[in-house]
Amino acid sequence: MRQSYTNIANWFNRARWLGGLLAINLLAAFSSAQSNKPAQPNPTAQTKSLPDIVYILGDDQAWSDYGFMGHAHIQTPNLDRLAREGLLYTRGYVPDSLCRPSLATMISGLYPHQHGIVGNDPPPSKSDTPAKAGRGGRNRDAAYQKQIEEFLKLHIDKIETLPDRLKPLGYMSFQSGKWWEGNPSRGGFDAGMTHGDHNRGARHGDKGLEVGRTTMQPVEEFVASARKSDKPYFLWYAPMLPHTPHDPPADLLEKYRSLAPTESIAKYWAMCERFDNSIGELLTIIAKNGRPDNTLIVFACDNGWINLPNQSAYAPKSKRSQYDGGTRTPIIFHWPNKIEPQRNEVQLASTIDLVPTVLSLVGLPKDDSLPGVNLTDKPTVAARGPLFGEIFEHDIVELDNPRSSLMYRWVIDGHMKLIVPETFRVPNAQLELYDLASDPWEESNLAEQRAELVKSLREKLDRWWK
């Protein structure tokens, strides 16, 4: 929910014309009225020490497809450095393996069923015809535009986002790359690349999708303006990379042709390096115009991707699926001399943890309404219980009823993963249980052999899902 914050000092200056005594009395009355409310942070007192914050968000890349995750051929030197110098969780997850719900979780710290953005597109309007049923056609349908606006009002307009929470600390914020939720101001951003007008083909980012592919100038200008203003900033860098179209530069494609089994996979591998190259450009911008020694960088990918052998499309058990090929992502926190470098291959992490971790690092109190944990707090992470997730339809079934779109729920406890289908959506699906330690690609279903474990995990999943 958008909030307005009053700066008492500015208020006091506006009141001076009433006379010193009257102003003092009014200030005392105001302070008394506020005595039972939580104290708001003082931006000017903290601005100098607060870090600049950068979200780097990948788009359609498998958890294994990075140099630092052990891929034999894909080269990602910039992310490798961030992983080596930062806090890396190799067992990171997104709760839903579809981009819009996943990104909404990263900006809010909430599960999709909590923020309500459970699919990429609202239900079709009644005026939709089979000929217009494609997503591009819907963008030109007036009734559908109304449906989109109603959806934005029901969800993003009511969510307290990370930019909202950082604003009272004095942060400037800027959106670049993929952004589904209309104008960036609806997410609490001060400015952004995306115009968000669905009548002009906004859908998942419009002009913002140029960043990382054709330009970095808006990002460079924003970082420079933040330094000129002497304010900390929050930057949302979500280029549509390595997402299709897989159109890498010729030199990168040539580099991977001799390494990949097919042309399509060579293109995808080249796009992974292209994404990393764009991160190199971003780091150069920060070094040139920002405060590289006081910049908190957070990395995750919106969902996984397994490229089909002979076309630029995703295979089953990857994007949109309930399997690790869709839900798993490395998660990195990098802040020089503030976050101790560590490669954690044991504990579980989730993108529901991004917001609470950032809030803790900038000194804000824990918000019990957020389900995630501070990933830099080792005892808390070690004591964490199971990790949960949920998979929804691509197109939302009902505007404000998440369960109507639910297909699967999943839970991971240690290395055991249970997948529970919602039979009203996937009537022929079966319960699935996997040991991720010995079977990371989820090929051997143990559900029938481990009935008691299935029951136990199912109870935990049901307690979580209310």
C-alpha positions as a printed Julia matrix, in Angstrom:
466×3 Matrix{Float64}:
   0.0     0.0     0.0
   1.45    3.39   -0.92
   2.31    5.49    2.11
   3.02    9.24    2.6
   5.74   10.2     5.04
   5.88   13.63    6.76
   9.19   15.36    7.29
   8.79   17.2    10.57
  11.57   19.68    9.81
   9.92   20.81    6.57
   6.6    21.07    8.34
   8.18   23.23   11.02
   9.6    25.64    8.43
   6.23   26.04    6.78
   4.73   26.89   10.16
   7.21   29.63   11.06
   5.0    32.42    9.72
   2.58   31.7    12.54
   5.18   32.88   15.02
   7.75   31.07   17.06
   5.49   30.31   20.01
   2.63   29.01   17.89
   5.01   26.86   15.85
   6.51   25.34   18.95
   3.08   24.59   20.39
   1.94   22.99   17.14
   5.08   20.9    16.94
   4.58   19.71   20.5
   0.98   18.79   19.74
   2.04   16.9    16.62
   4.74   15.02   18.53
   2.24   14.06   21.21
  -0.19   12.76   18.61
   2.57   10.66   17.07
   3.82    9.24   20.38
   2.06    5.9    19.95
   3.28    5.38   16.36
   6.58    3.74   15.34
   9.36    6.29   14.9
  10.16    7.03   11.26
  13.82    6.89   10.17
  15.69   10.17    9.76
  16.87   10.17    6.13
  19.53   12.88    6.5
  21.22   11.13    9.41
  21.65    7.83    7.57
  22.08    8.75    3.91
  25.88    8.82    3.98
  26.25    5.28    5.32
  23.35    3.59    3.55
  24.38    1.41    0.6
  23.21    1.84   -2.93
  21.13   -1.25   -3.76
  21.06   -3.02   -7.12
  18.78   -5.92   -8.02
  20.25   -7.9   -10.94
  17.56  -10.25  -12.2
  18.15  -12.92  -14.82
  15.38  -14.09  -17.12
  14.98  -17.74  -18.23
  18.28  -19.32  -17.22
  18.83  -22.73  -15.65
  20.32  -22.85  -12.16
  23.26  -24.84  -13.54
  24.09  -22.54  -16.45
  26.74  -20.29  -14.9
  30.48  -20.66  -14.56
  30.27  -20.44  -10.75
  27.65  -23.23  -10.76
  30.0   -25.53  -12.66
  28.83  -25.36  -16.27
  31.51  -26.85  -18.49
  31.23  -24.27  -21.28
  29.15  -21.2   -20.41
  31.39  -18.34  -19.28
  30.02  -15.81  -16.78
  33.08  -14.02  -15.34
  31.2   -11.05  -13.87
  28.69  -13.16  -11.99
  31.5   -15.53  -11.04
  33.25  -12.63   -9.29
  30.09  -11.52   -7.46
  29.52  -15.12   -6.34
  33.13  -15.54   -5.22
  33.23  -12.26   -3.29
  29.68  -12.43   -1.92
  27.26  -14.67   -0.07
  26.11  -17.36   -2.51
  23.27  -19.79   -1.95
  23.48  -22.5    -4.59
  20.17  -23.98   -3.37
  18.04  -20.93   -4.02
  14.44  -21.12   -5.28
  11.61  -19.03   -6.64
   8.17  -20.0    -5.31
   6.63  -19.91   -8.81
   8.5   -20.6   -12.07
   6.69  -17.96  -14.15
   8.19  -14.51  -14.63
   5.42  -12.13  -13.55
   4.54  -13.84  -10.24
   8.24  -14.43   -9.59
   9.19  -10.78  -10.11
   6.27   -9.63   -7.96
   7.65  -11.81   -5.16
  11.1   -10.21   -5.51
   9.69   -6.68   -5.22
   7.29   -7.48   -2.37
   8.75  -10.34   -0.32
   5.41  -12.16   -0.52
   4.36  -15.51   -1.96
   2.28  -15.24   -5.16
  -0.9   -16.31   -3.35
  -0.27  -13.42   -0.92
   0.39  -10.64   -3.43
  -2.22  -12.08   -5.79
  -0.2   -11.76   -9.0
  -0.37  -15.44   -9.83
  -0.13  -15.44  -13.64
   1.19  -13.44  -16.56
  -2.17  -12.32  -17.95
  -5.58  -11.62  -16.41
  -8.6   -13.6   -17.62
  -9.73  -12.92  -21.2
 -12.42  -10.28  -21.55
 -15.88  -11.4   -22.61
 -15.35   -9.73  -25.96
 -12.31  -11.88  -26.75
 -12.83  -14.08  -29.8
 -10.75  -17.12  -30.8
  -9.07  -14.97  -33.44
  -7.98  -12.49  -30.76
  -7.14  -15.06  -28.12
  -3.39  -14.64  -28.65
  -1.68  -12.4   -26.11
  -0.82   -9.75  -28.68
  -4.44   -9.58  -29.78
  -5.59   -9.07  -26.23
  -3.36   -6.03  -25.96
  -5.54   -4.36  -28.59
  -8.86   -5.25  -26.97
 -10.48   -2.34  -25.07
 -12.36   -4.6   -22.67
  -9.16   -6.46  -21.91
  -7.4    -3.17  -21.13
 -10.09   -2.52  -18.55
  -9.5    -5.99  -17.12
  -5.78   -5.24  -16.83
  -6.41   -1.94  -15.05
  -8.73   -3.64  -12.57
  -6.07   -6.28  -11.92
  -3.41   -3.63  -11.24
  -5.72   -1.85   -8.79
  -6.46   -5.09   -6.96
  -2.82   -6.1    -6.54
   0.25   -3.92   -7.25
  -1.52   -0.77   -6.06
  -2.11   -2.4    -2.66
   1.32   -3.96   -2.18
   4.04   -2.32   -0.1
   7.06   -2.81   -2.33
  10.76   -2.57   -1.6
  10.97    0.94   -3.15
   8.08    1.97   -0.89
   9.94    0.71    2.16
  13.23    2.37    1.17
  11.74    5.76    0.32
  11.54    7.09    3.92
  15.26    6.38    4.27
  15.9     8.83    1.44
  16.34    6.35   -1.4
  15.81    7.25   -5.05
  14.56    4.3    -7.15
  14.64    3.42  -10.84
  13.12    0.58  -12.88
  14.78   -0.86  -15.96
  14.09   -4.08  -17.84
  11.12   -6.37  -17.35
   8.23   -4.89  -15.37
   4.66   -6.12  -15.78
   2.8    -3.9   -13.32
   1.92   -0.85  -15.42
   3.79    2.4   -14.86
   6.77    1.89  -12.5
   5.27    4.45  -10.12
   2.65    1.84   -9.25
   5.48   -0.21   -7.75
   6.85    2.73   -5.77
   9.62    3.67   -8.24
  10.48    7.33   -8.67
  11.24    6.78  -12.34
  11.76    4.04  -14.89
  12.16    3.05  -18.52
   8.79    1.31  -18.88
   5.8     3.5   -19.79
   3.3     0.83  -18.77
   0.56    1.83  -21.21
  -1.1    -1.4   -22.32
  -2.74    0.43  -25.2
   0.79    0.84  -26.57
   1.85   -2.76  -26.06
   3.26   -2.44  -22.54
   2.54   -5.94  -21.24
   5.9    -7.05  -19.79
   8.14   -4.03  -20.05
   7.89   -2.13  -23.4
  10.78    0.4   -23.6
  12.36   -1.04  -20.47
  13.25   -4.19  -22.37
  15.85   -2.25  -24.36
  18.2    -2.18  -21.38
  21.06   -4.66  -21.63
  20.21   -5.44  -25.25
  20.49   -2.07  -27.02
  21.28    0.52  -24.35
  22.59    1.12  -20.84
  22.29    4.91  -21.02
  19.16    5.34  -18.82
  20.82    3.32  -16.05
  24.04    5.31  -16.31
  22.13    8.59  -16.19
  20.17    7.46  -13.13
  23.26    6.36  -11.18
  25.0     9.64  -12.02
  21.95   11.68  -10.95
  21.75    9.82   -7.64
  25.38   10.64   -6.91
  24.85   14.27   -7.89
  21.88   14.4    -5.52
  23.98   12.72   -2.81
  21.23   10.18   -2.18
  21.32    6.38   -1.97
  19.5     4.59   -4.74
  17.66    1.38   -5.51
  18.09    0.1    -9.08
  15.91   -2.62  -10.59
  18.01   -4.14  -13.4
  15.94   -6.88  -15.03
  17.05   -7.14  -18.66
  15.2    -9.72  -20.71
  18.35  -11.85  -20.86
  19.06  -14.6   -21.74
  15.34  -14.76  -22.62
  14.27  -15.28  -26.23
  14.77  -14.02  -28.86
  18.05  -15.85  -28.73
  19.89  -13.42  -31.0
  23.45  -13.24  -29.63
  26.21  -11.19  -31.28
  27.92  -13.09  -34.07
  31.21  -13.47  -32.2
  29.53  -15.04  -29.18
  27.51  -17.42  -31.31
  30.64  -18.48  -33.19
  32.4   -19.08  -29.86
  29.77  -21.6   -28.72
  29.0   -23.3   -32.05
  31.94  -25.64  -31.66
  31.06  -26.4   -28.02
  27.3   -26.94  -28.13
  25.54  -30.05  -29.49
  23.11  -28.02  -31.63
  22.75  -24.52  -33.07
  19.8   -23.73  -30.8
  21.71  -24.62  -27.67
  24.73  -22.65  -28.92
  22.48  -19.6   -29.23
  21.17  -20.05  -25.69
  24.65  -20.51  -24.23
  25.81  -17.39  -26.07
  22.85  -15.47  -24.62
  23.91  -16.49  -21.11
  27.31  -14.9   -21.71
  25.62  -11.9   -23.31
  23.67  -11.41  -20.08
  26.89  -11.6   -18.07
  28.52   -9.07  -20.41
  25.68   -6.65  -19.7
  26.34   -7.11  -15.97
  29.95   -6.17  -16.68
  28.71   -2.95  -18.28
  26.53   -2.31  -15.24
  29.44   -2.84  -12.85
  31.53   -0.41  -14.9
  28.76    2.2   -14.6
  28.69    1.71  -10.83
  32.48    1.98  -10.63
  32.48    5.16  -12.72
  29.42    6.98  -11.4
  28.47    5.29   -8.15
  29.94    3.95   -4.92
  31.26    0.46   -5.74
  32.56   -0.02   -2.18
  29.15    0.8    -0.72
  26.83   -0.96   -3.15
  24.7    -3.95   -2.18
  24.12   -6.17   -5.21
  21.42   -8.84   -5.1
  21.2   -11.48   -7.82
  18.56  -14.07   -8.67
  16.84  -15.42  -11.79
  13.08  -15.24  -12.29
  12.78  -18.89  -13.37
  14.72  -21.72  -14.93
  15.13  -22.79  -18.53
  16.1   -26.01  -20.31
  16.54  -25.35  -24.01
  15.04  -27.8   -26.48
  17.69  -29.3   -28.76
  16.45  -27.96  -32.06
  14.54  -24.76  -31.34
  14.71  -21.73  -29.08
  12.03  -22.93  -26.69
  11.9   -24.46  -23.23
  11.65  -28.15  -22.49
   9.3   -29.77  -19.99
  10.48  -29.74  -16.36
  11.88  -26.22  -16.75
  10.12  -22.86  -17.06
   6.53  -22.91  -15.69
   7.05  -26.33  -14.11
   7.08  -27.5   -10.51
  10.51  -29.08  -10.96
  13.91  -27.68   -9.99
  14.58  -26.99  -13.66
  11.99  -24.22  -13.33
  12.11  -23.2    -9.68
  15.78  -23.33   -8.69
  18.13  -20.34   -8.97
  21.4   -19.3    -7.36
  20.98  -16.29   -5.04
  23.83  -13.85   -4.36
  24.3   -10.96   -1.91
  27.43   -8.88   -2.56
  28.48   -5.91   -0.4
  32.24   -5.37   -0.02
  33.52   -5.51    3.56
  29.96   -5.81    4.88
  28.84   -9.29    3.84
  31.27  -12.11    4.49
  32.0   -14.17    1.36
  30.58  -17.68    1.65
  29.45  -20.4    -0.72
  26.5   -22.12    0.95
  25.62  -25.41   -0.72
  23.59  -26.8     2.19
  20.91  -24.39    3.42
  17.81  -23.5     1.43
  17.07  -19.95    0.26
  14.15  -18.39   -1.56
  13.38  -15.15   -3.33
  10.83  -14.48   -0.58
  14.0   -13.76    1.44
  15.31  -10.93   -0.75
  13.21   -8.12    0.71
  13.62   -9.05    4.4
  17.37   -9.45    3.9
  17.7    -6.03    2.29
  15.54   -4.41    4.98
  17.74   -5.89    7.69
  20.94   -4.76    5.96
  19.75   -1.13    5.83
  18.72   -1.21    9.48
  14.96   -1.46    9.23
  13.13   -3.6    11.8
  11.88   -7.09   11.0
   8.41   -7.1     9.47
   6.49  -10.15   10.68
   4.08   -9.87    7.75
   6.89  -11.04    5.44
   7.35  -14.84    5.3
  11.04  -14.79    4.39
  14.19  -14.62    6.52
  17.37  -12.57    6.6
  19.81  -14.66    4.57
  22.83  -12.98    6.18
  21.76  -14.2     9.64
  23.45  -17.59    9.86
  21.59  -18.94   12.94
  18.22  -18.03   11.43
  19.08  -19.67    8.12
  20.39  -22.79    9.87
  17.16  -23.06   11.87
  14.91  -22.58    8.88
  12.31  -25.27    8.27
  10.95  -26.48    4.93
  10.79  -24.33    1.8
   7.44  -23.97    0.01
   6.24  -23.05   -3.45
   3.24  -22.99   -5.73
   2.68  -23.25   -9.47
  -0.19  -21.44  -11.18
  -1.74  -21.28  -14.64
  -0.12  -18.92  -17.16
  -3.39  -17.02  -17.58
  -5.12  -16.05  -14.33
  -8.5   -17.72  -13.95
 -10.11  -15.21  -11.55
  -8.86  -11.68  -10.87
  -8.74  -11.94   -7.09
  -8.9   -15.65   -6.26
  -5.41  -17.23   -6.37
  -6.62  -20.75   -5.65
  -8.69  -20.85   -8.83
  -5.41  -20.76  -10.82
  -3.45  -23.2    -8.64
  -1.93  -26.26  -10.35
   0.73  -27.61   -7.95
   2.15  -27.01   -4.51
   5.61  -28.18   -3.5
   7.73  -28.45   -0.37
  11.43  -29.16    0.17
  12.62  -30.38    3.56
  16.35  -30.99    3.6
  16.85  -32.78    0.29
  13.41  -34.37    0.04
  10.92  -32.69   -2.28
   7.2   -33.42   -2.45
   5.01  -32.19   -5.32
   1.25  -32.18   -4.79
  -1.02  -31.6    -7.81
  -4.34  -29.81   -7.53
  -6.6   -32.38   -9.15
  -9.25  -29.87  -10.23
  -6.6   -28.34  -12.53
  -4.4   -31.35  -13.38
  -6.72  -34.34  -12.82
  -4.32  -37.06  -14.0
  -1.23  -35.9   -12.11
   0.27  -37.98   -9.33
   2.03  -37.19   -6.07
   5.78  -37.01   -6.64
   8.63  -37.39   -4.13
  12.29  -36.88   -5.01
  15.6   -37.09   -3.2
  17.37  -34.03   -4.63
  20.73  -35.08   -3.17
  20.94  -38.21   -5.32
  18.45  -37.21   -8.02
  18.8   -33.48   -8.76
  16.94  -33.7   -12.07
  13.95  -35.46  -10.45
  13.8   -38.6   -12.52
  12.97  -41.24   -9.87
   9.6   -40.78   -8.11
   9.79  -42.28   -4.6
   6.23  -41.48   -3.52
   4.98  -45.08   -3.42
   8.09  -46.32   -1.61
   8.09  -43.61    1.06
   4.41  -43.3     2.01
   5.08  -42.14    5.58
   7.41  -39.37    4.41
   4.84  -38.29    1.83
   2.24  -38.04    4.59
   4.55  -36.0     6.83
   5.55  -33.58    4.09
   1.96  -33.26    2.92
   0.93  -32.21    6.44
   3.62  -29.53    6.49
   2.54  -28.3     3.08
  -1.11  -28.14    4.14
  -0.24  -26.2     7.31
   1.62  -23.66    5.2
  -1.14  -23.31    2.63
  -4.15  -21.72    4.27
